[in-house]
Amino acid sequence: MILHLAWKNIWRNPVRSLVVIAAVVVGVWAGVSISAFSNGMTMHYLNSQLDTYVGHVSLQTKTFNEERSAEFSLENVDSLVEFYSNDSTVKSLTPITLADGMIASANYTSGIQIRGIDTATDTLVFKTYQYITKGKYLSDSFKNQIVVGEKLAEKLKSGLRSKVVLTFQRVDGTITSAAFRISGILKTPNSTLDQMRIFVNREDLQKYIGGENTTHELSFRLFDANYAKTFTANHSPLLAKSDTLLNWFQIAPELAYVDSSLDLTLYIFMGIIVLALTLGILNTMLMAILERKRELGMLMAIGTSRPFLFKLIMSETLILSCIGAPLGLFIAYLNVYFTSTYGINLSGFTEGLAMYGMGNVIYPDLKIDYIIGITSFIFIAAVLAAIYPAVKAIKLKPLEAIRQH
């Protein structure tokens, strides 16, 4: 009976009811869309960093991790590769030879990290090769090739086939220099790191660094990046005392912070949306009570109980929310489906996004947890917004309300 009366009361004033429904629709749509966009932007940032420079897990010697000196390399690399290749959680891995040094052209000199890579396995762990804009990613056409970032190439004033000189430390502690030619220029989403890291063939770097099998890092790609913490916890006890396994949370703490703060940021956004929605519903329902003072007073005068009136008003609000929430979810789904398929182009902010390691096309990504959370928040907001008007109604004095014109 209460629901039947509540339904009839709702459509006695269609404009007011439609305002409440529209507020719920907009609240749900905004909450879902913002959550999907924020999650998509965060995932885009994390994946771009993990796929180009960080990796999921890294195996190094403890001393190299602390001192970054070329002499502290891994031992029994072939055995380690064979062992971890048989792990069901490891998708691929690649050995890397590292050296900190300088790069110089006739016009510019800069400090850089030199990464000696094996292209056959590196392309299975990292997607850096996908960002080549000119030339090739370390082809076999000639020796002493180097791939540099677009920004660094501009500072060096060097193009393809240009010669640059690398200076770095050998394993015996002496300093050596070697000439390399640029075979490729890349532009990843992280323009800052593009100016700090360059890529050479691992064999070429090992030749100059003074050790044929010198490997400073094994970088892993797991089937699930979220398993990185568990992987390092399970395998660390099996390592030699001189070695250490680092997951991406440890390698790049700033990425871990972004990942952990995502939910908090979204809940803050949702809090703002819910607050605005609550105030909107509260105002509309309160106006509805004031307009129906005489009617409510008459109902109480003929014996209608106050709890019945309280339930009636609460039911009206909940019915409006039950109409608005599915509509809002449907519109939000269409919005997220379209934008996640074609992306949101932020090309007007390309330079700013690149400084933070992000591309200019964002693909919203919606989690089911967010849908459940947002819908729950909306219903809680509707209930809270209806309580005060309902309490206001049951506190009316019948005689005074009947005399109201």
ZAZALUM-197077 format. One record per residue (C-alpha): residue number from 1; chain; x, y, z. Coordinates in steps of 0.05 Angstrom, whole numbers, plus 5000, padded with zeros to 4 digits. Each point is the difference from the previous one (the first is absolute). Layout:
[pt NUM "A" [X Y Z]] ...
***
This chain:
[pt 1 "A" [5000 5000 5000]] [pt 2 "A" [5056 5048 5018]] [pt 3 "A" [5035 4989 4933]] [pt 4 "A" [4935 5010 4963]] [pt 5 "A" [4986 5066 5034]] [pt 6 "A" [5072 5022 4993]] [pt 7 "A" [4998 4986 4925]] [pt 8 "A" [4936 5042 4992]] [pt 9 "A" [5029 5057 5041]] [pt 10 "A" [5063 5002 4957]] [pt 11 "A" [4962 5015 4937]] [pt 12 "A" [4954 5052 5030]] [pt 13 "A" [5056 5048 4986]] [pt 14 "A" [5038 4971 4940]] [pt 15 "A" [5048 5059 4994]] [pt 16 "A" [5025 4994 5071]] [pt 17 "A" [5007 4924 4994]] [pt 18 "A" [5037 5005 4935]] [pt 19 "A" [5048 5050 5032]] [pt 20 "A" [5017 4948 5053]] [pt 21 "A" [5007 4945 4949]] [pt 22 "A" [5045 5044 4957]] [pt 23 "A" [5043 5016 5061]] [pt 24 "A" [5010 4925 5013]] [pt 25 "A" [5014 4986 4927]] [pt 26 "A" [5052 5055 4996]] [pt 27 "A" [5031 4978 5066]] [pt 28 "A" [5007 4927 4978]] [pt 29 "A" [5025 5019 4930]] [pt 30 "A" [5051 5049 5028]] [pt 31 "A" [5025 4951 5053]] [pt 32 "A" [5008 4942 4952]] [pt 33 "A" [5031 5042 4945]] [pt 34 "A" [5050 5035 5045]] [pt 35 "A" [5019 4933 5032]] [pt 36 "A" [5010 4967 4932]] [pt 37 "A" [5041 5059 4974]] [pt 38 "A" [5044 5004 5063]] [pt 39 "A" [5011 4925 5001]] [pt 40 "A" [5016 5000 4925]] [pt 41 "A" [5049 5058 5008]] [pt 42 "A" [5035 4965 5059]] [pt 43 "A" [5004 4933 4965]] [pt 44 "A" [5026 5035 4937]] [pt 45 "A" [5054 5034 5041]] [pt 46 "A" [5020 4937 5038]] [pt 47 "A" [5001 4955 4938]] [pt 48 "A" [5039 5050 4959]] [pt 49 "A" [5054 5003 5053]] [pt 50 "A" [5002 4926 5013]] [pt 51 "A" [5001 4984 4926]] [pt 52 "A" [5055 5048 4979]] [pt 53 "A" [5050 5009 5057]] [pt 54 "A" [4983 4967 5067]] [pt 55 "A" [4978 4928 4987]] [pt 56 "A" [4964 4958 5052]] [pt 57 "A" [5058 4970 5038]] [pt 58 "A" [5075 5011 4998]] [pt 59 "A" [5056 4954 5024]] [pt 60 "A" [5066 5034 5017]] [pt 61 "A" [5058 4993 5048]] [pt 62 "A" [4989 5039 5065]] [pt 63 "A" [5065 5038 4990]] [pt 64 "A" [4983 5022 4930]] [pt 65 "A" [4931 5023 5023]] [pt 66 "A" [5034 5045 5052]] [pt 67 "A" [5063 5023 4964]] [pt 68 "A" [4984 4993 4925]] [pt 69 "A" [5071 4979 4984]] [pt 70 "A" [5014 4957 4938]] [pt 71 "A" [5042 4949 5037]] [pt 72 "A" [4941 4973 5041]] [pt 73 "A" [4967 4954 4950]] [pt 74 "A" [4957 4937 5008]] [pt 75 "A" [5032 4931 5001]] [pt 76 "A" [4974 4937 4966]] [pt 77 "A" [4953 5040 4956]] [pt 78 "A" [4984 4942 4954]] [pt 79 "A" [4978 4957 5059]] [pt 80 "A" [4957 5057 5027]] [pt 81 "A" [4967 5010 4932]] [pt 82 "A" [4985 4926 4994]] [pt 83 "A" [4973 4996 5071]] [pt 84 "A" [4953 5059 4994]] [pt 85 "A" [4978 4983 4929]] [pt 86 "A" [4967 4937 5029]] [pt 87 "A" [4960 5040 5050]] [pt 88 "A" [4926 5000 4981]] [pt 89 "A" [4990 5072 5023]] [pt 90 "A" [5057 5028 4956]] [pt 91 "A" [4978 5019 4930]] [pt 92 "A" [5069 5021 4976]] [pt 93 "A" [5067 5027 5025]] [pt 94 "A" [5060 5034 4971]] [pt 95 "A" [5072 5012 5022]] [pt 96 "A" [5025 5072 5000]] [pt 97 "A" [5069 5030 5005]] [pt 98 "A" [5001 5069 5031]] [pt 99 "A" [5049 5058 5003]] [pt 100 "A" [4993 5071 5025]] [pt 101 "A" [5039 5049 4958]] [pt 102 "A" [4999 5058 4952]] [pt 103 "A" [4977 5010 4929]] [pt 104 "A" [5031 5054 4958]] [pt 105 "A" [4993 5030 4931]] [pt 106 "A" [5033 5061 4970]] [pt 107 "A" [4944 5042 5029]] [pt 108 "A" [4979 4971 5067]] [pt 109 "A" [5022 4955 5058]] [pt 110 "A" [4955 4966 5050]] [pt 111 "A" [5001 4947 5054]] [pt 112 "A" [4961 4938 4982]] [pt 113 "A" [4987 4927 5018]] [pt 114 "A" [5023 4952 4946]] [pt 115 "A" [4957 4937 4994]] [pt 116 "A" [5032 4943 4962]] [pt 117 "A" [4943 4956 4977]] [pt 118 "A" [4987 4936 4962]] [pt 119 "A" [4946 5021 4951]] [pt 120 "A" [4973 4928 4993]] [pt 121 "A" [4980 4996 5073]] [pt 122 "A" [4994 5075 5016]] [pt 123 "A" [4941 5007 4953]] [pt 124 "A" [4964 4945 5040]] [pt 125 "A" [5007 5037 5066]] [pt 126 "A" [4996 5073 4979]] [pt 127 "A" [4960 5036 4946]] [pt 128 "A" [5050 5056 4991]] [pt 129 "A" [5012 4978 4928]] [pt 130 "A" [4928 5020 4983]] [pt 131 "A" [5017 5073 5011]] [pt 132 "A" [5054 5005 4946]] [pt 133 "A" [4984 5062 4957]] [pt 134 "A" [5061 4997 4954]] [pt 135 "A" [5047 4945 4979]] [pt 136 "A" [5000 4930 5033]] [pt 137 "A" [5006 4971 5069]] [pt 138 "A" [5072 4975 4999]] [pt 139 "A" [5001 4962 4934]] [pt 140 "A" [5058 4954 4978]] [pt 141 "A" [5021 5044 4943]] [pt 142 "A" [5062 5029 5034]] [pt 143 "A" [5039 4998 5066]] [pt 144 "A" [4999 5051 5056]] [pt 145 "A" [4928 5021 4991]] [pt 146 "A" [4963 5044 5049]] [pt 147 "A" [4927 5019 5010]] [pt 148 "A" [4986 5067 5033]] [pt 149 "A" [4939 5039 5020]] [pt 150 "A" [4972 5055 4955]] [pt 151 "A" [5013 5055 5051]] [pt 152 "A" [5071 4977 5011]] [pt 153 "A" [5013 4997 4925]] [pt 154 "A" [4975 5072 4994]] [pt 155 "A" [5048 5022 5054]] [pt 156 "A" [5057 4962 4967]] [pt 157 "A" [4979 5030 4933]] [pt 158 "A" [5010 4930 4972]] [pt 159 "A" [4958 4958 4953]] [pt 160 "A" [5002 4930 4972]] [pt 161 "A" [5070 4974 4985]] [pt 162 "A" [5030 5058 5039]] [pt 163 "A" [5060 4983 5043]] [pt 164 "A" [5001 5010 5075]] [pt 165 "A" [5052 4981 5052]] [pt 166 "A" [4983 4961 5063]] [pt 167 "A" [5045 5003 5061]] [pt 168 "A" [4992 4951 5057]] [pt 169 "A" [5035 4957 5052]] [pt 170 "A" [5028 4931 4985]] [pt 171 "A" [4995 4942 5049]] [pt 172 "A" [5073 5011 5021]] [pt 173 "A" [4984 5072 5020]] [pt 174 "A" [5033 5035 4942]] [pt 175 "A" [4963 5050 4955]] [pt 176 "A" [4990 4985 4927]] [pt 177 "A" [4968 5034 4941]] [pt 178 "A" [4969 4973 4936]] [pt 179 "A" [4967 5029 4938]] [pt 180 "A" [4929 4977 4983]] [pt 181 "A" [4953 5018 4943]] [pt 182 "A" [4926 5015 5010]] [pt 183 "A" [4958 4945 4968]] [pt 184 "A" [4933 5021 5030]] [pt 185 "A" [4964 5057 5035]] [pt 186 "A" [4942 4986 5046]] [pt 187 "A" [4947 5040 5036]] [pt 188 "A" [4967 4964 5059]] [pt 189 "A" [4946 5031 5044]] [pt 190 "A" [5055 5017 5050]] [pt 191 "A" [5040 5057 4968]] [pt 192 "A" [5041 5009 5064]] [pt 193 "A" [5028 4929 4999]] [pt 194 "A" [5010 5004 4925]] [pt 195 "A" [5054 5052 5013]] [pt 196 "A" [5034 4958 5054]] [pt 197 "A" [5003 4930 4969]] [pt 198 "A" [5029 4975 4935]] [pt 199 "A" [5002 4929 4971]] [pt 200 "A" [5056 4962 4968]] [pt 201 "A" [5011 4927 4981]] [pt 202 "A" [5022 4961 5061]] [pt 203 "A" [5058 4967 4963]] [pt 204 "A" [5028 5068 4979]] [pt 205 "A" [4996 5027 5071]] [pt 206 "A" [5031 4937 5030]] [pt 207 "A" [5058 5006 4951]] [pt 208 "A" [5019 5068 5027]] [pt 209 "A" [4981 4989 5072]] [pt 210 "A" [5050 4944 5005]] [pt 211 "A" [4960 4937 5010]] [pt 212 "A" [4966 4954 4950]] [pt 213 "A" [4948 4974 5049]] [pt 214 "A" [4991 5062 5042]] [pt 215 "A" [4927 5006 5020]] [pt 216 "A" [4977 5049 5052]] [pt 217 "A" [4925 4986 4999]] [pt 218 "A" [4948 4948 4981]] [pt 219 "A" [4935 5035 4986]] [pt 220 "A" [4935 4959 5005]] [pt 221 "A" [4932 5007 4969]] [pt 222 "A" [4947 4962 5039]] [pt 223 "A" [4932 4978 4975]] [pt 224 "A" [4970 5046 5052]] [pt 225 "A" [5037 5063 5024]] [pt 226 "A" [4960 4999 5065]] [pt 227 "A" [5035 4934 5018]] [pt 228 "A" [5067 5034 5004]] [pt 229 "A" [5001 5007 5076]] [pt 230 "A" [4981 4927 5010]] [pt 231 "A" [5052 4978 4949]] [pt 232 "A" [5057 5036 5035]] [pt 233 "A" [4977 4975 5068]] [pt 234 "A" [4998 4928 4976]] [pt 235 "A" [5067 5001 4962]] [pt 236 "A" [5043 5044 5044]] [pt 237 "A" [5017 4944 5049]] [pt 238 "A" [5027 4959 4942]] [pt 239 "A" [5050 5053 4977]] [pt 240 "A" [5075 5002 5012]] [pt 241 "A" [5018 5046 5057]] [pt 242 "A" [5030 5050 4953]] [pt 243 "A" [4937 5007 4957]] [pt 244 "A" [4934 5036 5009]] [pt 245 "A" [4932 4998 4967]] [pt 246 "A" [4964 5066 4994]] [pt 247 "A" [4927 5007 4979]] [pt 248 "A" [4975 5061 4963]] [pt 249 "A" [4971 5028 5065]] [pt 250 "A" [5072 5004 5025]] [pt 251 "A" [5033 5020 4934]] [pt 252 "A" [4952 5058 4989]] [pt 253 "A" [4967 5020 5067]] [pt 254 "A" [4965 5058 4964]] [pt 255 "A" [4961 4949 4959]] [pt 256 "A" [4981 4962 5062]] [pt 257 "A" [4975 5065 5031]] [pt 258 "A" [4957 5015 4939]] [pt 259 "A" [4971 4930 5001]] [pt 260 "A" [4984 5002 5075]] [pt 261 "A" [4970 5070 4999]] [pt 262 "A" [4952 4987 4942]] [pt 263 "A" [4943 4974 5044]] [pt 264 "A" [5008 5057 5049]] [pt 265 "A" [4997 5052 4944]] [pt 266 "A" [4938 4969 4970]] [pt 267 "A" [4965 4998 5068]] [pt 268 "A" [5014 5074 5009]] [pt 269 "A" [4969 5014 4932]] [pt 270 "A" [4941 4956 5018]] [pt 271 "A" [4992 5036 5067]] [pt 272 "A" [4994 5067 4964]] [pt 273 "A" [4949 4972 4950]] [pt 274 "A" [4959 4966 5054]] [pt 275 "A" [5000 5063 5043]] [pt 276 "A" [4974 5041 4942]] [pt 277 "A" [4948 4947 4984]] [pt 278 "A" [4978 4996 5073]] [pt 279 "A" [4989 5074 5004]] [pt 280 "A" [4961 5000 4935]] [pt 281 "A" [4953 4944 5021]] [pt 282 "A" [4993 5031 5070]] [pt 283 "A" [4979 5067 4972]] [pt 284 "A" [4950 4969 4951]] [pt 285 "A" [4968 4954 5051]] [pt 286 "A" [4997 5055 5052]] [pt 287 "A" [4963 5044 4951]] [pt 288 "A" [4952 4942 4986]] [pt 289 "A" [4985 4995 5075]] [pt 290 "A" [4987 5074 5006]] [pt 291 "A" [4952 4998 4940]] [pt 292 "A" [4962 4942 5031]] [pt 293 "A" [4994 5026 5071]] [pt 294 "A" [4925 5004 4999]] [pt 295 "A" [4993 4931 4970]] [pt 296 "A" [5047 4969 5050]] [pt 297 "A" [4964 5035 5057]] [pt 298 "A" [4933 4973 4975]] [pt 299 "A" [5028 4929 4998]] [pt 300 "A" [5025 5005 5071]] [pt 301 "A" [4933 5030 5022]] [pt 302 "A" [4960 4940 4974]] [pt 303 "A" [5047 4951 5036]] [pt 304 "A" [5058 4986 4954]] [pt 305 "A" [5059 4981 5044]] [pt 306 "A" [5065 5039 4998]] [pt 307 "A" [5042 4937 4985]] [pt 308 "A" [4956 4988 4940]] [pt 309 "A" [5013 5070 4974]] [pt 310 "A" [5074 4993 5013]] [pt 311 "A" [5002 4935 4959]] [pt 312 "A" [4958 5032 4945]] [pt 313 "A" [5048 5058 4990]] [pt 314 "A" [5061 4955 5003]] [pt 315 "A" [4968 4954 4949]] [pt 316 "A" [4989 5058 4952]] [pt 317 "A" [5073 5017 5002]] [pt 318 "A" [5023 4928 4992]] [pt 319 "A" [4953 4989 4941]] [pt 320 "A" [5029 5062 4965]] [pt 321 "A" [5070 4974 5014]] [pt 322 "A" [4983 4931 4973]] [pt 323 "A" [4977 5033 4935]] [pt 324 "A" [5059 5048 4994]] [pt 325 "A" [5057 4952 5019]] [pt 326 "A" [4989 4948 4944]] [pt 327 "A" [4991 5056 4949]] [pt 328 "A" [5065 5033 5025]] [pt 329 "A" [5037 4933 4996]] [pt 330 "A" [4974 4987 4930]] [pt 331 "A" [5022 5069 4975]] [pt 332 "A" [5067 4993 5035]] [pt 333 "A" [5010 4931 4969]] [pt 334 "A" [4989 5028 4930]] [pt 335 "A" [5047 5058 5015]] [pt 336 "A" [5055 4955 5027]] [pt 337 "A" [4991 4949 4944]] [pt 338 "A" [5007 5053 4947]] [pt 339 "A" [5060 5036 5032]] [pt 340 "A" [5036 4935 5018]] [pt 341 "A" [4994 4978 4927]] [pt 342 "A" [5022 5064 4967]] [pt 343 "A" [5038 5032 5057]] [pt 344 "A" [4999 5071 5026]] [pt 345 "A" [5049 5043 4960]] [pt 346 "A" [5038 5049 5044]] [pt 347 "A" [5048 5022 4946]] [pt 348 "A" [4993 5072 5023]] [pt 349 "A" [5038 4980 5063]] [pt 350 "A" [5052 4955 4967]] [pt 351 "A" [5062 5036 5028]] [pt 352 "A" [4973 5003 5071]] [pt 353 "A" [4978 4927 4999]] [pt 354 "A" [5068 4978 4972]] [pt 355 "A" [5034 5032 5060]] [pt 356 "A" [4962 4952 5044]] [pt 357 "A" [5013 4940 4956]] [pt 358 "A" [4932 4996 4966]] [pt 359 "A" [4974 4998 4929]] [pt 360 "A" [4947 5047 4974]] [pt 361 "A" [4945 4948 4989]] [pt 362 "A" [4965 4973 5062]] [pt 363 "A" [4956 4938 4999]] [pt 364 "A" [4951 4999 5059]] [pt 365 "A" [4999 4934 5037]] [pt 366 "A" [4942 4984 5047]] [pt 367 "A" [5005 4950 5057]] [pt 368 "A" [4938 4964 5026]] [pt 369 "A" [5021 5021 5071]] [pt 370 "A" [4991 5073 4981]] [pt 371 "A" [4930 4987 4972]] [pt 372 "A" [4978 4966 5064]] [pt 373 "A" [5031 5054 5043]] [pt 374 "A" [4970 5058 4960]] [pt 375 "A" [4931 4969 4999]] [pt 376 "A" [5003 4987 5075]] [pt 377 "A" [5022 5072 5013]] [pt 378 "A" [4942 5026 4959]] [pt 379 "A" [4948 4960 5038]] [pt 380 "A" [5031 5020 5066]] [pt 381 "A" [4998 5073 4978]] [pt 382 "A" [4927 4993 4981]] [pt 383 "A" [4982 4970 5067]] [pt 384 "A" [5038 5053 5039]] [pt 385 "A" [4969 5055 4958]] [pt 386 "A" [4930 4974 5014]] [pt 387 "A" [5007 4993 5075]] [pt 388 "A" [4997 5074 5018]] [pt 389 "A" [4938 5015 4956]] [pt 390 "A" [4966 4938 5028]] [pt 391 "A" [5015 5021 5072]] [pt 392 "A" [4976 5070 4983]] [pt 393 "A" [4934 4971 4975]] [pt 394 "A" [4985 4957 5061]] [pt 395 "A" [5013 5058 5046]] [pt 396 "A" [4944 5041 4969]] [pt 397 "A" [4942 5018 5045]] [pt 398 "A" [4936 4978 4965]] [pt 399 "A" [4957 5061 5018]] [pt 400 "A" [5053 5050 4979]] [pt 401 "A" [5015 4962 4936]] [pt 402 "A" [4925 4997 4981]] [pt 403 "A" [4993 5075 5008]] [pt 404 "A" [5060 5010 4953]] [pt 405 "A" [4980 5033 4934]] 
***
